[in-house]
Amino acid sequence: MNVDALGSHPQKSRKQTAEAINRALARFPLLLDVLDELSKQDYPSAGDQELRHGCERAFTAMLSRLAMIEPAPAGQPSKAEKIAESWLHGDRATRLIDASKLERMQQFIDRLLAPQPE
């Protein structure tokens, strides 16, 4: 494992960074499932507002986790990186989550996986 310029923290690989992104977004499919079910309702049921609020909080928690991940160093893309880059591109995500929120999350992921100068 490489050591950063200060010599105090090990530099993570691109694969490790992508895996950290995937762990941070592990509940994203569940969030989409809940929002999908709520969108199918003809009329609101008791507790729906609380579920929507919980989904908002879950989304915010995912953003917070992404914010704590160190950007990936330069290197070869891995399968984990391809998965990390695909989370937000499904039709359900764009249909169920506000575009500005998805864009913000995509910006986090892009920042983490951007090629770094060597």
Buried (B, 14 or more C-beta within 10 A) or exposed (E): EEEEEEEEEEBBBBBBBBBBBBEBBEBBEEBBEBBEEBEEEEEEEEEEEEBBEEBBEBBEEBBEBBEEBEEBBEBEBBEBBEBBBEBBEEEEBEEBBEEEBBEEBBEBBEEBBEEEEE
